[in-house]
Amino acid sequence: MTEALAMHSLADLAARTAQKAPAAYGPQVVKWLEHRSPKRRGESGGSN
């Protein structure tokens, strides 16, 4: 499995996933991350 993963870059995998995902998926993920991010700040106890 390691060899199979080494044959592809993260950019390659992201591009293939983006091609297969519905057009509305990207903006939905961005909205989800924006909504989630403020709640997560400070949870780790670090200086985010």
Stockholm file with secondary structure:
# STOCKHOLM 1.0

chainA/1-48         MTEALAMHSLADLAARTAQKAPAAYGPQVVKWLEHRSPKRRGESGGSN
#=GR chainA/1-48 SS CHHHHHTSCHHHHHHHHHHHSCTTHHHHHHHHHHHHHHHHTTTSSSCC
#=GC SS_cons        CHHHHHTSCHHHHHHHHHHHSCTTHHHHHHHHHHHHHHHHTTTSSSCC
//
